[in-house]
Amino acid sequence: MPLGQLLGSCCEQKIGQLRRYQLTEYLAANQFTASQERRIITAVKSCLNCAVAEELVNRNPFAKYPRPKIKPRTKLITPEEHATLMTARDEGNKDQRRAASFRPLLIALRHSGRRLGETCHLDVDDVSGATWTMHKHKTRRTTGRPQTAFTTHCLQTLTKILTANRSRGPVFKNSQGQRWKPNAVQSRFKRLRQRLSLPDSVTAHAYRHTYITDSIKSGVDINTVAELVGHANAKMINEVYAHLGQDKEHLAQAAAKSIF
């Protein structure tokens, strides 16, 4: 049964007659992945929540239907992997400007923890001292306002160099002098992984996971980390981003400190 038919059946019946098993049977019959199931459940809930908001129905029978948890697949980027990416050159006699233009973007991802799309869309006039103004970000539709990203001294120096004598245009430019596009960045990561024998976990988004985990390990409280990387709250970081379990040495040191 397509999702449209399932939602259609919701309209044909009295809402009070709908039961959880109907959604459960639909999901089981189609053998969706956990990620697909989450999106479908969210769509069904949103549809019926809108009906409740418009006073078309009294309640949403799927309001408490649980979404499956997704185990985070992204791992942390090690200092050695970052160094490998930073020193990578293009093959053969190719112009090395592409490799050179890629390095500032890597530094920005490593030191800011911001999403790739946000970083690629950063313009010169969005940079002011120690802050970046992120006009394009994931929660813009919800909040209706830009986000402020606070940068490290390293990033402040880098952006000063990249924006010197420029009043507009993208901060991070490719070898052609144009704005880096997220798809182009992802493609370059893929080529570098294959050529340098790096694991599939080395991605642009893995830098965000690494920044968040390293910040927490350094003692920054989780709510502050959420603000720094542009999350509305710490819930997502608790569930997905904080890969402390991957650092056995950190956990061992934390356990030693807890003994009085």
C-alpha positions, 0 to 999 in steps of 0.5 A: 500500500503506498503512503498516499493510500494509507493517508487516504484511508485516514480521511475515509474513516473516522479518526477514532476508528484508526488504530496503531496496528494499521501503521505498523502493518503498513511499515512491516509490509513494505520493509522500509529502512529505519530512516525511511520509517522515521520519515514516514511516521513523521509525515503521518503525524504531521498530516494528522497534527495539521488536521487537529490544528485546523479543528477538522479532527479532535485528536491524532491517533498516531501522536504517540507512535514511536519512531525507530532510533537510528544508530549513528554511523558517522565516526570521528575523524582522527588527527592523522586522517585530517592531516592526510586530507590537508596534505593531499595533492591532486594526482599527476601534473594537475594544477594544485590550486584545487587542493589548495582551495580545499584546505581552508574549507577543511580548517573551517569544518574542523574548527567550527563544527558547522554544517557543510552547506552553511559553511559553503554559503558564508559570504564576506559580509557575513564575517565580523570579527569573531563571529559568522552570521549564518543566513542559510541554516537548517532551522531558518524556516522554523526560527525565521532568523539567522544564526551567529557562529562564534569562531576560534582565533584560528578561524578569525585569522583564516577568514581575514586572509580569505576576505582581505580586500574583498567586500562581497562574494563567498568566503570559501572559493574553489580553484575557479574562484567560485563558491564551493558547492556541497555536492562538489565537496562531497565528491572530492571527499569520495575521490580522496577516500578512494585514492588515499585509502581512507575509511568511508566514515571520513566525510564532511559531516564527520567533522561536525561529529568530531567537533562536538565530541571534542568540545564535550571532552574538553569540558564545554557543557552540552547546552553550550555546544548545542548553541555553538553548532546551531542546534535548538537544544541538546537533545540531538547531541545526546542522541546522535553526535556525542561519540564519547564511547569511541574514546576508551582512553577518555572514558577510562580517565573519567572513571578514574576521576570519579573515584574519591 
